[in-house]
Amino acid sequence: MGRTENNSATYLATGNPCLDFFFHVVPDTPASELVSRLVLAWDHDALTALKLICNLRGVRGTGKSEKEGFYTAALWLHENHPKTLACNMKAIAEFGYFKDMLEILYRLLEGAEIRKSEKAEWDEIKEAKHGFKRKFKVNKETARSTRLQKTVSKARKALERYNRDPDYRLLHDCVSDVFAELLRADMEFYNAGELYKIGLASKWCPTLDSSYDKSTLMCESVARKVFPREEFAEYQDVEEAHYAYRVRERLRKEVLVPLHKALELPEVYICANKWDQLPYKRVASVSMKTYKKLFYKHDKERFEEYLDKVKSGKSTIAAGALLPHEIIRSLGDGTGPEVAELQWKRMVDDLAKKGKLRNCMAICDVSASMTGTPMEVSVALGLLISELSEEPWKGKLITFSTSPEFHEIGGDSLLSKTSFIRMMDWDGNTDFQKVFDRILEVAVRGSLGEEQMIKTLFVFSDMEFDQASTSRSWETDYQVILRKFRKKGFQKVPQIVFWNLRNSKATPVPSTQEGVALLSGFSKNLVTLFLEVDGILNPDAVMQQAISGEEYQKLVVID
């Protein structure tokens, strides 16, 4: 046992290292702490730990869409269990994007912190350009020479690592195997006219001299496997260097280019400056977020016409890979609220089709300790729960601070709803007991029966609750809640989903506590675990349900 930052009694662990990893690892968890928790989880149950690593990355299903934590875990996996990482690469890639395979190789070659240093370097360059707008000039010849030196250096480093390190070589070969296998299958679909079966391997496969190819030399590795010398007579007597050149060019011309066109990737139209032909309905959610400024700039009339069709139900817009708070944040990115409004509606509609949240309500922590992204996520997920809930709780939520209150969210658009939420009581400490006292007051005053009482409470917080007002100094908050509800005549105590949004050691309940779930992260995907759910929650059981999908059954521990 221990204390929260606000002196409330709390557990410091659940009793299950895998559940501790599942509950405590969030986007702001330091890499060293993530690794420490991962080591304990792996020692406890290696296969479950492997599944939880993939759950971190999962963009679809019940994943958390947390790529940085996933990359940290993947690098640890390569260092400690290289065969497990390499031999599961195809299955692992399905949780996120095929690009993840390349990013892992890149970080192994350039260092775990390479992206942070690259960002810092780029920020310095932008600042220098901004400060010397009129005088900032670059010697083009010097810049070209520097780039060439860097390219040669990276290629040598990749080749040296491949020849020296058998674990890296195995991983590199497994990645190229995945790309080659999928590209050959996609070309069969393409040639058979079954374009709807074509996957996204071609989108992420490195082309010659692309950023990832310069660092990993992956393009040639894939090309050699798509067009192996022994299967093509024209390469039998060709010199090695010429063979490598010919298959790289053939991969680009005969595989990647036609597959890109078949997929109708926006990049194809953007690079060709064919804005008037771009099929907006085919633009993925993340690509829409990335390119919408360009769409407004180069094809405003057609793009706005497309958005109007989406509003009227005559077309669709993708939202699957976006996090709720990212959509809300994009309301203020300077392009207007239209895209964000439509993507939010699509996200809510997609989740609603999977089931309803019966007698559910969200409690949003907006206390000072949540300042920044955790507070944005708390508001976004709270709003999402309110829109998915059925009456009489639909459109309502609670903020808990000094004086927690029920709020019926005002407004008829995403912009107006978020503005309303931001104007609610944001100050004060996190007094968890007052929240449940308020729920009991409303229930007693409204003479609510057991069937009308809130069934599930989603608590979006950092778990740093205030000290409970009780003579039992080490009694946890949840035990106090149980006693209060039963004292008021409610035998069915609301089940509670503790959803952790900030790095913290506070643990509300142990792994065996019935009527409770322990979740974490910024993704809406885990909400699907509670749609149309019956039965009593349990932290261990909910975690196991989150990693029970078909995609998780493909994972195996080898070393």
C-alpha positions as CSV (number, residue, x, y, z in Angstrom):
1,M,0.0,0.0,0.0
2,G,1.0,3.6,-0.5
3,R,-0.4,7.1,-1.0
4,T,-1.4,9.1,-4.0
5,E,0.1,12.5,-4.7
6,N,-3.0,13.9,-2.9
7,N,-2.5,11.6,0.1
8,S,-5.3,9.1,-0.6
9,A,-4.6,5.5,0.2
10,T,-3.8,3.5,-2.9
11,Y,-2.2,0.2,-4.0
12,L,1.1,0.5,-5.8
13,A,0.6,-2.6,-7.9
14,T,-2.2,-4.9,-8.9
15,G,-0.5,-8.1,-8.0
16,N,-0.2,-9.1,-11.7
17,P,2.9,-7.6,-13.5
18,C,1.1,-8.0,-16.9
19,L,-1.9,-6.0,-15.6
20,D,0.5,-3.4,-14.2
21,F,2.0,-2.9,-17.6
22,F,-1.5,-2.8,-19.2
23,F,-2.7,-0.2,-16.8
24,H,0.3,2.0,-16.1
25,V,2.0,2.3,-19.5
26,V,0.7,5.5,-21.1
27,P,2.1,7.9,-23.7
28,D,4.1,9.9,-21.2
29,T,5.6,6.9,-19.4
30,P,9.5,7.2,-19.6
31,A,11.2,4.6,-21.7
32,S,13.2,3.3,-18.7
33,E,10.0,2.7,-16.6
34,L,8.2,1.1,-19.5
35,V,11.1,-1.4,-19.9
36,S,11.2,-2.1,-16.2
37,R,7.5,-3.0,-16.2
38,L,8.0,-5.0,-19.4
39,V,10.8,-7.1,-17.8
40,L,8.5,-8.0,-14.9
41,A,5.6,-8.7,-17.2
42,W,7.7,-11.0,-19.4
43,D,9.1,-12.9,-16.5
44,H,5.5,-13.4,-15.2
45,D,3.9,-14.5,-18.5
46,A,5.9,-14.0,-21.7
47,L,3.1,-14.7,-24.2
48,T,0.8,-12.2,-22.5
49,A,3.5,-9.6,-22.4
50,L,4.1,-10.1,-26.1
51,K,0.4,-9.6,-26.7
52,L,0.4,-6.4,-24.6
53,I,3.3,-5.0,-26.6
54,C,1.2,-5.5,-29.7
55,N,-1.8,-4.0,-27.9
56,L,0.2,-0.9,-27.4
57,R,0.5,-0.4,-31.1
58,G,-2.9,-1.6,-32.2
59,V,-4.6,1.0,-34.4
60,R,-7.7,-1.2,-34.9
61,G,-9.6,-3.6,-32.7
62,T,-8.9,-3.0,-29.0
63,G,-5.4,-1.5,-29.4
64,K,-4.1,1.7,-27.8
65,S,-2.5,3.3,-30.8
66,E,0.6,4.2,-28.8
67,K,3.5,3.9,-31.3
68,E,6.4,5.4,-29.2
69,G,5.8,3.0,-26.4
70,F,5.5,0.2,-28.9
71,Y,8.9,1.1,-30.5
72,T,10.6,1.2,-27.1
73,A,9.2,-2.3,-26.3
74,A,10.1,-3.6,-29.8
75,L,13.7,-2.5,-29.3
76,W,13.8,-4.2,-26.0
77,L,12.4,-7.3,-27.6
78,H,15.1,-7.3,-30.3
79,E,17.8,-6.9,-27.6
80,N,16.5,-9.7,-25.4
81,H,14.4,-12.0,-27.6
82,P,15.5,-11.3,-31.2
83,K,14.0,-14.5,-32.7
84,T,10.6,-13.8,-31.2
85,L,10.5,-10.3,-32.7
86,A,11.8,-11.4,-36.1
87,C,9.6,-14.4,-36.5
88,N,6.5,-12.6,-35.4
89,M,7.1,-9.6,-37.7
90,K,4.3,-10.3,-40.1
91,A,1.8,-10.7,-37.3
92,I,3.1,-7.7,-35.4
93,A,2.9,-5.4,-38.5
94,E,-0.8,-6.1,-38.7
95,F,-1.4,-4.2,-35.5
96,G,-0.2,-0.9,-36.8
97,Y,1.3,-0.2,-40.2
98,F,3.9,-1.9,-42.4
99,K,6.0,1.2,-41.9
100,D,6.6,0.0,-38.3
101,M,8.9,-2.7,-39.5
102,L,11.1,-0.2,-41.2
103,E,11.0,2.2,-38.2
104,I,12.3,-0.6,-35.9
105,L,15.2,-1.3,-38.3
106,Y,15.9,2.4,-38.6
107,R,16.1,2.9,-34.8
108,L,18.3,-0.1,-34.4
109,L,20.7,1.4,-36.9
110,E,20.6,5.1,-35.8
111,G,19.8,4.7,-32.1
112,A,16.6,4.7,-30.0
113,E,16.5,8.5,-29.6
114,I,17.1,9.3,-33.3
115,R,13.7,10.8,-33.8
116,K,14.0,13.2,-30.9
117,S,17.4,14.4,-32.1
118,E,16.1,14.8,-35.7
119,K,13.2,16.9,-34.4
120,A,15.5,19.1,-32.4
121,E,17.8,19.6,-35.4
122,W,14.9,20.4,-37.7
123,D,13.5,22.9,-35.1
124,E,16.8,24.6,-35.0
125,I,16.9,24.9,-38.8
126,K,13.3,26.3,-38.9
127,E,14.2,28.8,-36.2
128,A,17.3,29.9,-38.1
129,K,15.4,30.4,-41.3
130,H,12.7,32.4,-39.4
131,G,15.3,34.6,-37.8
132,F,17.2,35.3,-41.1
133,K,14.5,35.3,-43.7
134,R,16.3,37.7,-46.0
135,K,19.9,36.5,-45.4
136,F,19.5,32.8,-44.9
137,K,21.2,31.2,-47.9
138,V,22.5,27.7,-48.5
139,N,25.5,26.8,-50.7
140,K,23.7,24.3,-52.9
141,E,26.9,22.5,-53.9
142,T,28.0,22.1,-50.3
143,A,24.5,20.9,-49.3
144,R,24.5,18.4,-52.1
145,S,27.9,17.0,-51.1
146,T,26.8,16.8,-47.5
147,R,23.7,14.9,-48.4
148,L,25.7,12.4,-50.5
149,Q,28.2,11.8,-47.7
150,K,25.3,11.1,-45.3
151,T,23.7,8.7,-47.8
152,V,27.0,6.8,-48.3
153,S,27.6,6.7,-44.6
154,K,24.2,5.3,-43.8
155,A,24.5,2.7,-46.5
156,R,27.8,1.5,-45.2
157,K,26.4,1.4,-41.6
158,A,23.5,-0.7,-42.7
159,L,25.6,-3.1,-44.7
160,E,28.2,-3.5,-41.9
161,R,25.5,-4.2,-39.4
162,Y,23.8,-6.7,-41.7
163,N,27.1,-8.6,-42.2
164,R,28.2,-8.4,-38.5
165,D,25.1,-8.9,-36.5
166,P,23.1,-12.1,-37.0
167,D,20.1,-10.9,-35.0
168,Y,19.8,-7.8,-37.1
169,R,20.3,-9.8,-40.3
170,L,17.5,-12.1,-39.3
171,L,15.2,-9.2,-38.6
172,H,16.1,-7.5,-41.9
173,D,15.5,-10.7,-43.8
174,C,12.1,-11.3,-42.1
175,V,11.0,-7.8,-42.9
176,S,12.0,-8.1,-46.6
177,D,10.3,-11.6,-46.7
178,V,7.0,-10.0,-45.5
179,F,7.1,-7.2,-48.1
180,A,8.1,-9.6,-50.9
181,E,5.4,-12.2,-50.0
182,L,2.6,-9.6,-49.8
183,L,3.7,-7.7,-53.0
184,R,3.7,-10.9,-55.0
185,A,0.3,-11.8,-53.7
186,D,-1.0,-8.3,-54.5
187,M,0.3,-8.5,-58.1
188,E,-1.7,-11.7,-58.5
189,F,-4.8,-9.9,-57.4
190,Y,-3.9,-7.0,-59.7
191,N,-3.4,-9.2,-62.7
192,A,-6.7,-11.1,-61.9
193,G,-8.6,-7.8,-61.7
194,E,-9.4,-8.3,-58.0
195,L,-8.3,-4.9,-57.0
196,Y,-10.4,-4.9,-53.8
197,K,-8.1,-7.6,-52.3
198,I,-4.9,-5.5,-52.7
199,G,-3.4,-4.6,-49.4
200,L,-1.2,-1.7,-48.3
201,A,2.3,-3.3,-48.6
202,S,3.1,-1.3,-51.7
203,K,2.2,2.0,-50.0
204,W,4.9,1.4,-47.3
205,C,7.5,-0.6,-49.3
206,P,10.6,1.7,-49.6
207,T,11.3,2.9,-53.1
208,L,14.9,3.3,-54.2
209,D,16.6,6.3,-52.5
210,S,13.6,7.0,-50.2
211,S,14.4,7.9,-46.6
212,Y,14.0,4.4,-45.2
213,D,15.8,2.8,-48.2
214,K,18.9,5.0,-47.7
215,S,19.1,3.9,-44.1
216,T,18.1,0.2,-44.4
217,L,18.8,-0.7,-48.1
218,M,15.4,-2.5,-48.0
219,C,14.4,-1.8,-51.5
220,E,17.1,-4.0,-53.0
221,S,16.4,-6.8,-50.5
222,V,12.7,-6.8,-51.4
223,A,13.3,-6.6,-55.2
224,R,15.7,-9.6,-55.1
225,K,12.9,-11.7,-53.4
226,V,10.1,-10.5,-55.7
227,F,12.3,-11.2,-58.8
228,P,14.7,-13.9,-57.6
229,R,17.5,-14.7,-60.1
230,E,16.8,-18.4,-60.1
231,E,13.1,-17.9,-61.2
232,F,13.9,-15.5,-64.1
233,A,16.0,-16.7,-67.0
234,E,16.9,-13.1,-68.1
235,Y,19.0,-12.7,-64.9
236,Q,20.9,-16.0,-65.0
237,D,24.2,-14.6,-66.5
238,V,23.9,-11.0,-65.4
239,E,26.5,-9.5,-63.2
240,E,25.5,-8.9,-59.6
241,A,25.6,-5.1,-59.7
242,H,23.6,-5.0,-62.9
243,Y,21.1,-7.6,-61.6
244,A,20.5,-5.5,-58.4
245,Y,19.9,-2.3,-60.5
246,R,17.5,-4.1,-62.9
247,V,15.3,-5.7,-60.2
248,R,15.1,-2.4,-58.2
249,E,13.9,-0.6,-61.3
250,R,11.5,-3.4,-62.2
251,L,10.1,-3.4,-58.7
252,R,9.3,0.3,-59.0
253,K,7.9,0.1,-62.5
254,E,6.1,-3.2,-62.6
255,V,4.9,-3.5,-59.0
256,L,4.8,-0.4,-56.9
257,V,3.6,2.1,-59.5
258,P,0.6,0.0,-60.7
259,L,-0.3,-1.0,-57.2
260,H,-0.2,2.6,-56.0
261,K,-2.6,3.6,-58.9
262,A,-4.9,0.7,-58.1
263,L,-5.1,1.8,-54.4
264,E,-5.8,5.4,-55.5
265,L,-3.4,6.7,-53.0
266,P,-3.6,10.5,-52.6
267,E,0.2,10.8,-52.9
268,V,-0.1,9.6,-56.5
269,Y,-2.4,12.5,-57.4
270,I,-0.6,15.1,-55.3
271,C,2.8,14.3,-56.8
272,A,1.4,14.4,-60.3
273,N,-0.5,17.6,-59.5
274,K,-3.8,16.0,-60.6
275,W,-5.9,17.6,-57.9
276,D,-9.0,17.5,-60.0
277,Q,-8.9,13.7,-60.2
278,L,-8.2,12.9,-56.5
279,P,-10.8,10.6,-55.1
280,Y,-11.4,12.1,-51.6
281,K,-13.6,9.1,-50.5
282,R,-10.5,6.9,-50.7
283,V,-8.3,9.2,-48.5
284,A,-7.4,7.5,-45.2
285,S,-8.1,9.3,-41.9
286,V,-4.5,10.2,-41.1
287,S,-3.9,11.3,-44.7
288,M,-6.9,13.5,-44.5
289,K,-5.5,15.1,-41.4
290,T,-2.1,15.6,-43.1
291,Y,-3.3,16.8,-46.5
292,K,-6.5,18.7,-45.9
293,K,-4.7,22.1,-46.0
294,L,-3.4,21.2,-49.5
295,F,-6.9,20.1,-50.6
296,Y,-8.4,23.4,-49.6
297,K,-5.5,25.2,-51.3
298,H,-5.4,23.4,-54.6
299,D,-8.9,21.9,-55.0
300,K,-11.2,24.0,-52.8
301,E,-14.4,23.7,-54.8
302,R,-14.2,20.0,-55.3
303,F,-13.1,19.3,-51.7
304,E,-16.0,21.4,-50.3
305,E,-18.4,19.6,-52.6
306,Y,-17.1,16.3,-51.3
307,L,-17.6,17.5,-47.7
308,D,-21.2,18.5,-48.5
309,K,-21.8,15.0,-49.9
310,V,-20.5,13.5,-46.6
311,K,-22.8,15.8,-44.6
312,S,-25.8,14.6,-46.6
313,G,-24.9,11.0,-46.4
314,K,-24.0,10.6,-50.1
315,S,-20.4,10.0,-49.4
316,T,-18.1,8.9,-46.5
317,I,-15.1,10.1,-44.7
318,A,-12.5,8.0,-42.8
319,A,-11.8,8.4,-39.1
320,G,-10.7,5.0,-37.9
321,A,-7.0,5.6,-37.1
322,L,-7.5,9.0,-35.4
323,L,-7.6,9.5,-31.6
324,P,-10.6,11.4,-30.3
325,H,-8.5,14.2,-28.8
326,E,-6.7,14.6,-32.2
327,I,-10.0,15.2,-34.0
328,I,-11.0,17.8,-31.4
329,R,-7.6,19.5,-31.5
330,S,-7.8,19.8,-35.3
331,L,-10.8,22.1,-34.8
332,G,-8.4,24.9,-34.3
333,D,-5.8,24.1,-37.0
334,G,-6.8,27.0,-39.3
335,T,-8.7,24.9,-41.9
336,G,-12.1,25.3,-40.3
337,P,-14.2,22.8,-38.3
338,E,-15.9,20.9,-41.2
339,V,-13.5,18.0,-41.5
340,A,-13.2,17.5,-37.8
341,E,-17.0,17.6,-37.3
342,L,-17.5,14.9,-40.0
343,Q,-14.7,12.7,-38.7
344,W,-16.0,12.9,-35.2
345,K,-19.5,11.9,-36.4
346,R,-18.0,9.0,-38.4
347,M,-16.1,7.8,-35.3
348,V,-19.3,7.9,-33.1
349,D,-21.4,6.2,-35.8
350,D,-18.8,3.4,-36.3
351,L,-18.7,2.7,-32.5
352,A,-22.5,3.0,-32.2
353,K,-22.9,0.3,-34.8
354,K,-21.0,-2.1,-32.6
355,G,-23.4,-1.7,-29.6
356,K,-24.8,0.7,-27.0
357,L,-23.5,1.8,-23.6
358,R,-26.4,1.0,-21.3
359,N,-26.7,3.2,-18.2
360,C,-23.1,4.5,-18.6
361,M,-21.6,7.8,-17.7
362,A,-18.2,9.4,-17.8
363,I,-16.4,11.3,-15.1
364,C,-13.8,13.6,-16.5
365,D,-10.8,14.6,-14.3
366,V,-10.0,18.3,-15.1
367,S,-7.8,18.9,-12.0
368,A,-4.5,20.7,-12.2
369,S,-2.4,17.5,-12.3
370,M,-4.1,16.7,-15.7
371,T,-3.0,19.9,-17.5
372,G,-2.0,19.4,-21.1
373,T,-2.7,16.4,-23.3
374,P,-4.2,14.2,-20.5
375,M,-6.9,16.8,-19.9
376,E,-7.6,17.1,-23.6
377,V,-8.0,13.3,-23.7
378,S,-10.2,13.2,-20.6
379,V,-12.6,15.7,-22.2
380,A,-12.6,13.9,-25.6
381,L,-13.2,10.5,-24.2
382,G,-15.8,11.8,-21.8
383,L,-17.7,13.5,-24.7
384,L,-17.4,10.3,-26.7
385,I,-18.9,8.2,-23.8
386,S,-21.8,10.7,-23.4
387,E,-22.7,10.5,-27.1
388,L,-22.6,6.7,-27.1
389,S,-24.7,6.3,-23.9
390,E,-28.4,5.6,-24.0
391,E,-31.0,7.7,-22.2
392,P,-31.4,8.9,-19.5
393,W,-27.6,9.4,-19.3
394,K,-27.0,10.3,-23.0
395,G,-25.3,13.7,-23.4
396,K,-24.3,14.0,-19.8
397,L,-21.0,13.8,-17.9
398,I,-19.4,14.8,-14.5
399,T,-16.3,16.7,-13.9
400,F,-14.7,16.1,-10.6
401,S,-12.8,18.9,-8.9
402,T,-13.6,20.9,-5.8
403,S,-17.4,20.8,-6.5
404,P,-18.3,18.0,-8.9
405,E,-21.6,18.5,-10.8
406,F,-23.7,16.7,-13.4
407,H,-23.5,18.5,-16.7
408,E,-25.8,18.2,-19.7
409,I,-23.5,19.1,-22.6
410,G,-24.9,22.0,-24.6
411,G,-24.4,22.6,-28.3
412,D,-25.3,20.8,-31.5
413,S,-21.8,20.6,-33.0
414,L,-18.4,19.3,-32.0
415,L,-17.1,22.8,-31.8
416,S,-19.9,24.0,-29.5
417,K,-19.9,20.9,-27.3
418,T,-16.1,21.2,-26.7
419,S,-16.5,24.9,-26.0
420,F,-19.2,24.1,-23.4
421,I,-17.0,21.5,-21.7
422,R,-14.1,23.8,-21.5
423,M,-16.2,26.4,-19.7
424,M,-17.2,24.0,-16.9
425,D,-15.5,23.9,-13.5
426,W,-11.9,23.2,-14.2
427,D,-10.2,24.1,-10.9
428,G,-9.6,22.4,-7.7
429,N,-8.3,19.0,-6.5
430,T,-9.5,15.6,-7.5
431,D,-12.0,14.6,-4.8
432,F,-13.1,11.1,-5.9
433,Q,-15.4,10.7,-2.9
434,K,-17.4,13.8,-3.7
435,V,-18.2,12.5,-7.2
436,F,-19.9,9.5,-5.9
437,D,-21.6,11.4,-3.1
438,R,-23.1,13.6,-5.8
439,I,-24.3,10.5,-7.8
440,L,-26.0,9.2,-4.7
441,E,-27.7,12.6,-4.1
442,V,-29.1,12.7,-7.6
443,A,-30.2,9.1,-7.4
444,V,-32.0,9.5,-4.1
445,R,-33.6,12.8,-5.0
446,G,-34.8,11.4,-8.3
447,S,-36.0,8.2,-6.7
448,L,-34.1,6.1,-9.2
449,G,-34.5,2.4,-8.9
450,E,-31.8,-0.2,-9.4
451,E,-32.6,-0.5,-13.2
452,Q,-32.2,3.2,-13.7
453,M,-29.1,3.6,-11.7
454,I,-25.8,4.1,-13.5
455,K,-24.4,0.7,-14.3
456,T,-20.9,1.6,-15.4
457,L,-18.8,4.7,-14.6
458,F,-15.9,5.6,-16.8
459,V,-13.3,7.5,-14.8
460,F,-10.8,9.3,-17.0
461,S,-8.1,10.4,-14.6
462,D,-4.5,10.1,-13.5
463,M,-5.7,8.2,-10.4
464,E,-4.2,10.8,-8.0
465,F,-7.3,11.0,-5.8
466,D,-7.7,13.0,-2.6
467,Q,-7.7,11.4,0.8
468,A,-11.0,9.6,1.5
469,S,-12.9,10.9,4.5
470,T,-12.8,7.7,6.6
471,S,-11.5,6.6,10.0
472,R,-9.8,3.6,8.3
473,S,-6.7,5.4,7.1
474,W,-5.5,2.7,4.7
475,E,-8.9,1.9,3.2
476,T,-8.9,2.6,-0.5
477,D,-11.4,4.8,-2.3
478,Y,-13.2,2.0,-3.9
479,Q,-13.9,0.2,-0.6
480,V,-15.4,3.5,0.7
481,I,-17.7,3.7,-2.4
482,L,-19.0,0.2,-1.9
483,R,-20.0,0.9,1.7
484,K,-21.7,4.2,0.8
485,F,-23.8,2.8,-2.0
486,R,-25.1,-0.1,0.1
487,K,-25.9,2.2,2.9
488,K,-28.3,4.1,0.6
489,G,-30.0,0.9,-0.4
490,F,-28.3,0.2,-3.8
491,Q,-27.2,-3.4,-3.8
492,K,-25.8,-3.2,-7.3
493,V,-22.9,-0.8,-7.0
494,P,-21.9,0.9,-10.3
495,Q,-19.1,-0.9,-12.0
496,I,-16.1,1.3,-12.4
497,V,-13.7,1.6,-15.4
498,F,-10.6,3.3,-14.1
499,W,-9.0,4.7,-17.3
500,N,-5.4,6.0,-16.6
501,L,-4.3,9.0,-18.7
502,R,-1.0,10.0,-17.0
503,N,2.2,8.3,-15.8
504,S,1.5,7.5,-12.1
505,K,2.2,4.7,-9.6
506,A,-1.3,5.0,-8.1
507,T,-3.3,1.8,-8.5
508,P,-7.0,2.0,-7.4
509,V,-7.7,-1.7,-6.9
510,P,-5.9,-5.1,-7.0
511,S,-6.2,-7.4,-10.0
512,T,-8.8,-9.6,-8.3
513,Q,-11.3,-6.8,-7.4
514,E,-14.7,-7.6,-9.0
515,G,-16.8,-4.8,-10.5
516,V,-13.8,-2.9,-11.8
517,A,-11.7,-2.6,-14.9
518,L,-8.3,-1.0,-15.2
519,L,-7.5,0.6,-18.6
520,S,-5.1,3.2,-19.9
521,G,-4.1,5.2,-23.0
522,F,-5.6,7.8,-25.4
523,S,-7.5,5.5,-27.8
524,K,-11.2,5.0,-28.1
525,N,-10.7,1.4,-29.2
526,L,-11.0,-0.1,-25.7
527,V,-14.5,1.4,-25.3
528,T,-15.7,-1.5,-27.5
529,L,-15.0,-3.9,-24.6
530,F,-18.0,-2.4,-22.8
531,L,-20.6,-2.2,-25.6
532,E,-23.6,-4.4,-24.8
533,V,-21.5,-6.0,-22.0
534,D,-23.1,-8.1,-19.3
535,G,-21.7,-9.7,-16.2
536,I,-19.4,-8.5,-13.6
537,L,-16.1,-6.8,-14.5
538,N,-12.7,-7.9,-13.3
539,P,-9.4,-6.2,-14.0
540,D,-7.6,-9.4,-15.1
541,A,-10.6,-10.6,-17.2
542,V,-10.9,-7.3,-19.0
543,M,-7.2,-7.2,-19.9
544,Q,-7.4,-10.8,-21.3
545,Q,-10.5,-9.8,-23.3
546,A,-8.5,-6.9,-24.8
547,I,-5.9,-9.2,-26.1
548,S,-8.2,-12.1,-27.1
549,G,-8.8,-11.1,-30.8
550,E,-7.9,-13.4,-33.7
551,E,-4.8,-11.3,-34.5
552,Y,-3.3,-12.0,-31.1
553,Q,-3.6,-15.7,-31.6
554,K,-0.9,-15.5,-34.3
555,L,1.8,-14.5,-31.8
556,V,4.3,-17.0,-30.5
557,V,7.2,-16.8,-28.0
558,I,10.3,-18.4,-29.5
559,D,13.3,-17.3,-27.3
